[in-house]
Amino acid sequence: MNYQLLIVDDEYEIRTGLANYIPWNTIGFTVAGQCQNGKEALDFIASHKVHAVLCDIRMPIMDGLELARELRSQKSSVKFVFLTGYKDFEYIQQALRYRAFDYVLKPSKFEQISEIFGRICHELDREYGVDSLAKKEPADIINTIKKIVKEHLADVTLESVAKKIYMNPFYISKLFKQKTGINFTDYVTDCRMKKAADLLNDYNYRIYDISEIVGYSNPKNFARTFKQYYGVTPSEYRTGGLTKGETPSDETPL
């Protein structure tokens, strides 16, 4: 489940940059809209479902603090994260009085945003009861993830796995790395390459077909990844019967 995020900043470059260059879906959010001041944001929230707001403190017409104060008076449950500079510490203190979840210093860093909104996502998960696997052991969760990957090699993504098990993709990514020692994307590539090698032993499958079966719509991308993984192209592998770690010898007919 992805939660709805509203970005509010009077500077066009900042708000569009935050909206377009942060991979929000990997943290569990979708950008629902962008506003240039608190008044616009208030109107937007009145007509749209918004779970969290990333908001500049200083803005014309209605600033971030006024927006937060107004929403709190309405008993809104929206999670607030303020954008601020080092010189605005007094504003940060006021923001915390309005129960701001946290604040992000400008210039914004992805690591800080990812950590803060990852925590917000976990809190929202608990509030909405979407952590159906939370009581399971981490090993069970990992096994479930691996099973889904192997069953959906053609189109599996971190987000698609997250939707199937009702967990936050950011949390899944961290848990998978922690428990397996490899990144989720590396595991998917590993499974795809092993499946491809297995299918290459069956001459009923064309290389083009194998490429699509393991999730590569472009055969050239498949061949490039396969060679990086095995050291030979798919056609060389099929002809020479090589396994990972082996390299073709002079006697191997390629």
Buried (B, 14 or more C-beta within 10 A) or exposed (E): BBBBBBBBBBEEEBBEBBBEEBEBBBBBBEBBBBBBBBBBBBEBBEEEEBBBBBBBBBBEEBBBBBBBBBBBEEEBEBBBBBBBBEEBEEBBEBBEEBEBBBBBBBEBEEEEBBBBBBBBBBBBBEEEEBBEBBEBEEEEBBEBBBEBBBEBBEEBBBBEBBEBBBBBBBBBBEBBBEEBEEEBEEBBBBBBBBBBBEBBEEEEBEBEEBBBBBBBEEBEEBBEBBBEBBBBBBEBBBBBEBEEEBEBEEEBEE
